[in-house]
Amino acid sequence: LQRGGNDQCPCGSGMKFKKCCGTRQFQLRRGPRGIIP
């Protein structure tokens, strides 16, 4: 599922995806299966 940067973040924070879970730093922190080790 692709999300646009201006869509609401699915984590429930109420923030835009690009300012929350869509940031490069967050994506690097996640493991290959989306689980933070």
mmCIF file of the N, C-alpha and C atoms, coordinates in Angstrom:
data_MODEL
# 
_entry.id   MODEL 
# 
loop_
_atom_site.group_PDB 
_atom_site.id 
_atom_site.type_symbol 
_atom_site.label_atom_id 
_atom_site.label_alt_id 
_atom_site.label_comp_id 
_atom_site.label_asym_id 
_atom_site.label_entity_id 
_atom_site.label_seq_id 
_atom_site.pdbx_PDB_ins_code 
_atom_site.Cartn_x 
_atom_site.Cartn_y 
_atom_site.Cartn_z 
_atom_site.occupancy 
_atom_site.B_iso_or_equiv 
_atom_site.pdbx_formal_charge 
_atom_site.auth_seq_id 
_atom_site.auth_comp_id 
_atom_site.auth_asym_id 
_atom_site.auth_atom_id 
_atom_site.pdbx_PDB_model_num 
ATOM 1   N N  . LEU A 1 1  ? 0.847  -1.188 0.000  1.00 0.00 ? 1  LEU A N  1 
ATOM 2   C CA . LEU A 1 1  ? 0.000  0.000  0.000  1.00 0.00 ? 1  LEU A CA 1 
ATOM 3   C C  . LEU A 1 1  ? 0.880  1.235  0.000  1.00 0.00 ? 1  LEU A C  1 
ATOM 4   N N  . GLN A 1 2  ? 0.749  2.052  -1.014 1.00 0.00 ? 2  GLN A N  1 
ATOM 5   C CA . GLN A 1 2  ? 1.520  3.287  -1.106 1.00 0.00 ? 2  GLN A CA 1 
ATOM 6   C C  . GLN A 1 2  ? 0.733  4.419  -0.461 1.00 0.00 ? 2  GLN A C  1 
ATOM 7   N N  . ARG A 1 3  ? 1.433  5.252  0.273  1.00 0.00 ? 3  ARG A N  1 
ATOM 8   C CA . ARG A 1 3  ? 0.811  6.412  0.895  1.00 0.00 ? 3  ARG A CA 1 
ATOM 9   C C  . ARG A 1 3  ? 1.417  7.668  0.311  1.00 0.00 ? 3  ARG A C  1 
ATOM 10  N N  . GLY A 1 4  ? 0.596  8.655  0.103  1.00 0.00 ? 4  GLY A N  1 
ATOM 11  C CA . GLY A 1 4  ? 1.091  9.957  -0.323 1.00 0.00 ? 4  GLY A CA 1 
ATOM 12  C C  . GLY A 1 4  ? 1.612  10.712 0.897  1.00 0.00 ? 4  GLY A C  1 
ATOM 13  N N  . GLY A 1 5  ? 2.509  11.634 0.679  1.00 0.00 ? 5  GLY A N  1 
ATOM 14  C CA . GLY A 1 5  ? 3.102  12.373 1.783  1.00 0.00 ? 5  GLY A CA 1 
ATOM 15  C C  . GLY A 1 5  ? 2.113  13.199 2.575  1.00 0.00 ? 5  GLY A C  1 
ATOM 16  N N  . ASN A 1 6  ? 1.021  13.615 1.935  1.00 0.00 ? 6  ASN A N  1 
ATOM 17  C CA . ASN A 1 6  ? 0.043  14.444 2.629  1.00 0.00 ? 6  ASN A CA 1 
ATOM 18  C C  . ASN A 1 6  ? -1.104 13.645 3.226  1.00 0.00 ? 6  ASN A C  1 
ATOM 19  N N  . ASP A 1 7  ? -1.087 12.328 3.072  1.00 0.00 ? 7  ASP A N  1 
ATOM 20  C CA . ASP A 1 7  ? -2.111 11.487 3.686  1.00 0.00 ? 7  ASP A CA 1 
ATOM 21  C C  . ASP A 1 7  ? -1.865 11.398 5.185  1.00 0.00 ? 7  ASP A C  1 
ATOM 22  N N  . GLN A 1 8  ? -2.927 11.137 5.935  1.00 0.00 ? 8  GLN A N  1 
ATOM 23  C CA . GLN A 1 8  ? -2.775 10.982 7.377  1.00 0.00 ? 8  GLN A CA 1 
ATOM 24  C C  . GLN A 1 8  ? -2.001 9.702  7.679  1.00 0.00 ? 8  GLN A C  1 
ATOM 25  N N  . CYS A 1 9  ? -1.120 9.754  8.662  1.00 0.00 ? 9  CYS A N  1 
ATOM 26  C CA . CYS A 1 9  ? -0.279 8.614  9.005  1.00 0.00 ? 9  CYS A CA 1 
ATOM 27  C C  . CYS A 1 9  ? -1.122 7.476  9.588  1.00 0.00 ? 9  CYS A C  1 
ATOM 28  N N  . PRO A 1 10 ? -0.864 6.239  9.186  1.00 0.00 ? 10 PRO A N  1 
ATOM 29  C CA . PRO A 1 10 ? -1.652 5.105  9.676  1.00 0.00 ? 10 PRO A CA 1 
ATOM 30  C C  . PRO A 1 10 ? -1.360 4.733  11.128 1.00 0.00 ? 10 PRO A C  1 
ATOM 31  N N  . CYS A 1 11 ? -0.326 5.308  11.739 1.00 0.00 ? 11 CYS A N  1 
ATOM 32  C CA . CYS A 1 11 ? 0.006  4.950  13.122 1.00 0.00 ? 11 CYS A CA 1 
ATOM 33  C C  . CYS A 1 11 ? -0.963 5.564  14.126 1.00 0.00 ? 11 CYS A C  1 
ATOM 34  N N  . GLY A 1 12 ? -1.792 6.508  13.670 1.00 0.00 ? 12 GLY A N  1 
ATOM 35  C CA . GLY A 1 12 ? -2.783 7.104  14.557 1.00 0.00 ? 12 GLY A CA 1 
ATOM 36  C C  . GLY A 1 12 ? -2.324 8.374  15.252 1.00 0.00 ? 12 GLY A C  1 
ATOM 37  N N  . SER A 1 13 ? -1.190 8.921  14.852 1.00 0.00 ? 13 SER A N  1 
ATOM 38  C CA . SER A 1 13 ? -0.667 10.128 15.494 1.00 0.00 ? 13 SER A CA 1 
ATOM 39  C C  . SER A 1 13 ? -1.461 11.374 15.109 1.00 0.00 ? 13 SER A C  1 
ATOM 40  N N  . GLY A 1 14 ? -2.158 11.317 13.981 1.00 0.00 ? 14 GLY A N  1 
ATOM 41  C CA . GLY A 1 14 ? -2.885 12.475 13.490 1.00 0.00 ? 14 GLY A CA 1 
ATOM 42  C C  . GLY A 1 14 ? -2.023 13.391 12.643 1.00 0.00 ? 14 GLY A C  1 
ATOM 43  N N  . MET A 1 15 ? -0.750 13.036 12.485 1.00 0.00 ? 15 MET A N  1 
ATOM 44  C CA . MET A 1 15 ? 0.169  13.843 11.687 1.00 0.00 ? 15 MET A CA 1 
ATOM 45  C C  . MET A 1 15 ? 0.139  13.370 10.240 1.00 0.00 ? 15 MET A C  1 
ATOM 46  N N  . LYS A 1 16 ? 0.698  14.193 9.348  1.00 0.00 ? 16 LYS A N  1 
ATOM 47  C CA . LYS A 1 16 ? 0.844  13.776 7.960  1.00 0.00 ? 16 LYS A CA 1 
ATOM 48  C C  . LYS A 1 16 ? 1.910  12.684 7.889  1.00 0.00 ? 16 LYS A C  1 
ATOM 49  N N  . PHE A 1 17 ? 1.711  11.747 6.954  1.00 0.00 ? 17 PHE A N  1 
ATOM 50  C CA . PHE A 1 17 ? 2.620  10.616 6.794  1.00 0.00 ? 17 PHE A CA 1 
ATOM 51  C C  . PHE A 1 17 ? 4.057  11.063 6.582  1.00 0.00 ? 17 PHE A C  1 
ATOM 52  N N  . LYS A 1 18 ? 4.269  12.118 5.770  1.00 0.00 ? 18 LYS A N  1 
ATOM 53  C CA . LYS A 1 18 ? 5.628  12.576 5.463  1.00 0.00 ? 18 LYS A CA 1 
ATOM 54  C C  . LYS A 1 18 ? 6.338  13.161 6.675  1.00 0.00 ? 18 LYS A C  1 
ATOM 55  N N  . LYS A 1 19 ? 5.600  13.604 7.688  1.00 0.00 ? 19 LYS A N  1 
ATOM 56  C CA . LYS A 1 19 ? 6.202  14.187 8.886  1.00 0.00 ? 19 LYS A CA 1 
ATOM 57  C C  . LYS A 1 19 ? 6.292  13.179 10.026 1.00 0.00 ? 19 LYS A C  1 
ATOM 58  N N  . CYS A 1 20 ? 5.756  11.983 9.812  1.00 0.00 ? 20 CYS A N  1 
ATOM 59  C CA . CYS A 1 20 ? 5.719  10.976 10.878 1.00 0.00 ? 20 CYS A CA 1 
ATOM 60  C C  . CYS A 1 20 ? 6.449  9.712  10.423 1.00 0.00 ? 20 CYS A C  1 
ATOM 61  N N  . CYS A 1 21 ? 5.735  8.659  10.125 1.00 0.00 ? 21 CYS A N  1 
ATOM 62  C CA . CYS A 1 21 ? 6.339  7.376  9.756  1.00 0.00 ? 21 CYS A CA 1 
ATOM 63  C C  . CYS A 1 21 ? 6.924  7.367  8.348  1.00 0.00 ? 21 CYS A C  1 
ATOM 64  N N  . GLY A 1 22 ? 6.676  8.383  7.551  1.00 0.00 ? 22 GLY A N  1 
ATOM 65  C CA . GLY A 1 22 ? 7.197  8.440  6.192  1.00 0.00 ? 22 GLY A CA 1 
ATOM 66  C C  . GLY A 1 22 ? 8.575  9.063  6.102  1.00 0.00 ? 22 GLY A C  1 
ATOM 67  N N  . THR A 1 23 ? 9.139  9.460  7.237  1.00 0.00 ? 23 THR A N  1 
ATOM 68  C CA . THR A 1 23 ? 10.458 10.082 7.189  1.00 0.00 ? 23 THR A CA 1 
ATOM 69  C C  . THR A 1 23 ? 11.527 9.041  6.916  1.00 0.00 ? 23 THR A C  1 
ATOM 70  N N  . ARG A 1 24 ? 12.591 9.443  6.262  1.00 0.00 ? 24 ARG A N  1 
ATOM 71  C CA . ARG A 1 24 ? 13.696 8.534  5.927  1.00 0.00 ? 24 ARG A CA 1 
ATOM 72  C C  . ARG A 1 24 ? 14.315 7.949  7.195  1.00 0.00 ? 24 ARG A C  1 
ATOM 73  N N  . GLN A 1 25 ? 14.457 8.748  8.239  1.00 0.00 ? 25 GLN A N  1 
ATOM 74  C CA . GLN A 1 25 ? 15.061 8.278  9.483  1.00 0.00 ? 25 GLN A CA 1 
ATOM 75  C C  . GLN A 1 25 ? 14.241 7.133  10.080 1.00 0.00 ? 25 GLN A C  1 
ATOM 76  N N  . PHE A 1 26 ? 12.916 7.255  10.069 1.00 0.00 ? 26 PHE A N  1 
ATOM 77  C CA . PHE A 1 26 ? 12.064 6.208  10.614 1.00 0.00 ? 26 PHE A CA 1 
ATOM 78  C C  . PHE A 1 26 ? 12.177 4.939  9.784  1.00 0.00 ? 26 PHE A C  1 
ATOM 79  N N  . GLN A 1 27 ? 12.215 5.073  8.459  1.00 0.00 ? 27 GLN A N  1 
ATOM 80  C CA . GLN A 1 27 ? 12.296 3.909  7.587  1.00 0.00 ? 27 GLN A CA 1 
ATOM 81  C C  . GLN A 1 27 ? 13.603 3.163  7.779  1.00 0.00 ? 27 GLN A C  1 
ATOM 82  N N  . LEU A 1 28 ? 14.695 3.874  8.032  1.00 0.00 ? 28 LEU A N  1 
ATOM 83  C CA . LEU A 1 28 ? 15.985 3.225  8.262  1.00 0.00 ? 28 LEU A CA 1 
ATOM 84  C C  . LEU A 1 28 ? 16.009 2.496  9.598  1.00 0.00 ? 28 LEU A C  1 
ATOM 85  N N  . ARG A 1 29 ? 15.250 2.985  10.565 1.00 0.00 ? 29 ARG A N  1 
ATOM 86  C CA . ARG A 1 29 ? 15.217 2.396  11.895 1.00 0.00 ? 29 ARG A CA 1 
ATOM 87  C C  . ARG A 1 29 ? 14.469 1.063  11.901 1.00 0.00 ? 29 ARG A C  1 
ATOM 88  N N  . ARG A 1 30 ? 13.544 0.905  10.967 1.00 0.00 ? 30 ARG A N  1 
ATOM 89  C CA . ARG A 1 30 ? 12.749 -0.313 10.900 1.00 0.00 ? 30 ARG A CA 1 
ATOM 90  C C  . ARG A 1 30 ? 13.536 -1.448 10.271 1.00 0.00 ? 30 ARG A C  1 
ATOM 91  N N  . GLY A 1 31 ? 13.263 -2.638 10.695 1.00 0.00 ? 31 GLY A N  1 
ATOM 92  C CA . GLY A 1 31 ? 13.907 -3.808 10.125 1.00 0.00 ? 31 GLY A CA 1 
ATOM 93  C C  . GLY A 1 31 ? 13.276 -4.175 8.793  1.00 0.00 ? 31 GLY A C  1 
ATOM 94  N N  . PRO A 1 32 ? 13.763 -5.221 8.139  1.00 0.00 ? 32 PRO A N  1 
ATOM 95  C CA . PRO A 1 32 ? 13.267 -5.606 6.819  1.00 0.00 ? 32 PRO A CA 1 
ATOM 96  C C  . PRO A 1 32 ? 11.808 -6.042 6.810  1.00 0.00 ? 32 PRO A C  1 
ATOM 97  N N  . ARG A 1 33 ? 11.281 -6.427 7.942  1.00 0.00 ? 33 ARG A N  1 
ATOM 98  C CA . ARG A 1 33 ? 9.882  -6.860 8.020  1.00 0.00 ? 33 ARG A CA 1 
ATOM 99  C C  . ARG A 1 33 ? 9.004  -5.804 8.666  1.00 0.00 ? 33 ARG A C  1 
ATOM 100 N N  . GLY A 1 34 ? 9.536  -4.605 8.851  1.00 0.00 ? 34 GLY A N  1 
ATOM 101 C CA . GLY A 1 34 ? 8.752  -3.532 9.443  1.00 0.00 ? 34 GLY A CA 1 
ATOM 102 C C  . GLY A 1 34 ? 8.759  -3.558 10.958 1.00 0.00 ? 34 GLY A C  1 
ATOM 103 N N  . ILE A 1 35 ? 9.591  -4.410 11.550 1.00 0.00 ? 35 ILE A N  1 
ATOM 104 C CA . ILE A 1 35 ? 9.655  -4.534 13.004 1.00 0.00 ? 35 ILE A CA 1 
ATOM 105 C C  . ILE A 1 35 ? 10.927 -3.865 13.493 1.00 0.00 ? 35 ILE A C  1 
ATOM 106 N N  . ILE A 1 36 ? 10.796 -3.036 14.498 1.00 0.00 ? 36 ILE A N  1 
ATOM 107 C CA . ILE A 1 36 ? 11.975 -2.393 15.069 1.00 0.00 ? 36 ILE A CA 1 
ATOM 108 C C  . ILE A 1 36 ? 12.653 -3.393 15.995 1.00 0.00 ? 36 ILE A C  1 
ATOM 109 N N  . PRO A 1 37 ? 13.903 -3.746 15.716 1.00 0.00 ? 37 PRO A N  1 
ATOM 110 C CA . PRO A 1 37 ? 14.579 -4.753 16.550 1.00 0.00 ? 37 PRO A CA 1 
ATOM 111 C C  . PRO A 1 37 ? 14.884 -4.253 17.950 1.00 0.00 ? 37 PRO A C  1 
# 
